Amino acid sequence: MKKMLSLLLTLVLALSLVGCGNSSSSGDTSSTDDDTSGGTASDVIKVGLYTPLTGTSALVGTQEQMGVDLAVKQLNEAGGVNGKQIEVIAYDDQFNAETAVKVVTRLTQTDHVNAIIGSMSSANILATADIVEDAQVLEIGCGTSPTWTNAGYDYVFRGTQNAASFNTGIVELLTTMGVQRLGTMISSTEYATTGWAEVKQQLEDTDIEVVVETDYMAGDTDFTGQITRILNADVDGVLLYGATEDYGIECKQLRQLGYDGYIYGSETFAATDVREVAGDAANGVLFACGYVIPDSIEDAATEEEKAFLEAFVEEYGEMPVSDTAYRGYDSMMLLAKVFETAASMDGPDLREALLNVDYTGIGGKFDYSDGSGDGLEGCNLFAIVDGKNVPFATFLENLNNA
């Protein structure tokens, strides 16, 4: 019996040592004595990233990740943040809320990340917000829908502009161009339906009549039925609200079926692949956005944008094709500034540092001091002319002088 007990004790001791070894090697920071809310006194800062990396929205999600990875490479090559290297743990949320819940739970409860860069899918940010709040992990989301800021969250912030400003810009475009009878094509996504609802509400204070509304499912490629309804309604303006991958196809089909008027839309028109897919059919598009990708580095609007584009081309061999690359880069650089200035890596201290952050990025000067979750204000208006993005003011001036 004594031999049996001795063997059992030896086995238990051996198993406990193996368990400790696995915890340490896997990066489970909760096993250390100097744990600080998912972080450690080690030389690594862990940043989680979840965004669509496969499926119909893979382009924008991949571009977001490329922006994040570029920022991390620059930071680490410069010595990291306070002497610590940054490690990114990225997951594919598949543009699906259920998947997002799973991966954000893993980031907070298994990977024990210090902070998170959130999806470009606002629906996924909203679906996982309570998980982030309960874990007190600071998140910088890259979606633009107004639904998840000004919503009472303490740890969920936005690393780009709020689409509410874009919706106001869309209404400005419509009224300036004298639209009276409007037709719409709206994606079934939360981003599009929420954005259109806000535009529609603002239109109630104008003389613009919405004469026909059509919708479609994300991933659809044949819009003949919707366009036919719109053309039969005798509209003088068409508003598209959807994803980058939709817009090029929709513009081509609108022109092919005989619509030659102006097309209005949201910030996803800023992606270069819209013009590549649509070709000449994109001419006459008017849109509101935060970032617009120039056709060359020399056309960059600011020194911050120029430096980013130079680094992006050097790293990847091509210009970004979606402004989500800008959002990912700004979000990571913003977090780096937060890590640098925070009193500790505890969630409350990181949040406090963000509320007082001093950071100017590609999107402008970020200011979170009001606690709303939004750090940038305003938008820009553009027109597509001869295949190029032109400031709306310049387009309007040329139109009036023609």
C-alpha positions, 0 to 999 in steps of 0.5 A: 500500500505504501508503495502504491501511495508513493507511486500515486504521489510521484505521478501527481507531482509529475503531472502538476509540473507538466501543467505548469510548463504548458501554461508558461510556454503557451503564454498564459500570463495568468500564471505569473505573480506580477500579472496585470489584467492579462499582461505581465512584466515580460518583454511582450505586449499581446494585442488581439485582432479579429476581423473578416479574413475569409469570405466576401469581406476578406478584402477589407479585413485583410487590408485592416490586418496589413495595416496593423502588421505594418505598424507592429513591424515599425514599432518592434524594429524601433525597440518596441514600446517601453522596451517591450515587443508587440505580438499580434494574435489574429483571428478570422471572425468570418463577418459572422457575429457568432464566430466573433463571439467565439474568437473574442472570448478566446482572446480575453479568456485564453490568450489574455491579450492586453488590448484588442483591435476590433473588426471592421464589422460593426455588427461583430463589435456590437455582438462582442462588446459585453465580453470586452466590458466584462474582461475590462480589456481596452478595444479599438474597433475599426467599424464605422456604424454609430451603434456602438459608440455613445452606447455606455461602454467603458472599454470599447472605442473607435479608431476611425470616423463615425459613419454618422458624419458620413451620413450627414455628408451624403445628405449634403451631397444630395441636397447640393445636387438638387435631388428630388426623387431618390431610389436606393439599393441597401445591403442587408448588413447591419452597417448598411441598414443602420446607415440608411436609416439615419440618412432617411431620417435626415432626409425628412427635413429636406424636400427629397422624396424617397420614391423606391427602396430596394435591398439585397443580401450580402454577396449578391451579384445580380441586381437587375431586379432592383435596378429595374424597379428604380429606373421605372420609378423615374428617379433623379438620384440613386443611393447605394449603401453596402460593401466595397465588393458590391459597389463596382458591380452595382455601378456597372449594372446601373450604367448597363441598364441605362441609368446615366445620373449621379450615384451617391454612396458611403465611405466604402466607395473610397476603395480603389477596387471599386473604380477598378471593377466599375471602370467608366461606370464609376464616373459620376459617383459622389460619396462621403468618407473619412479617408480616400486612397490617392492614386499615387504616394505623391497625391497624399493629403498629409505628411502622415499619409505619405509616410504611411503609404511609402512604408506600405508600398515598401512592405507589400509592393503595392498601394492599399486598396481599402481604407481599412488599412489606414484604420488598422494602422492608426488603431495600432499606433494609437494603442502604442501611444496608450501603452507608452503613457499608461500607469500600468497594463491594467484595463482601467489604466489603459482606458485612462491613458486613452482618454488623455492620449495625444496622437495624430495619425492618418485620420487626424488628431484623436481626442477621446476626452469626452468619453463617447468612444469616438476620437475623430470628427467630420468627413470629406466629400468626393466625386469620381471624375475620369476614374479619379477621386476629386474633392467635391468642392473642386468637382462642383467648381468645374461643374459650375464653370462648364 
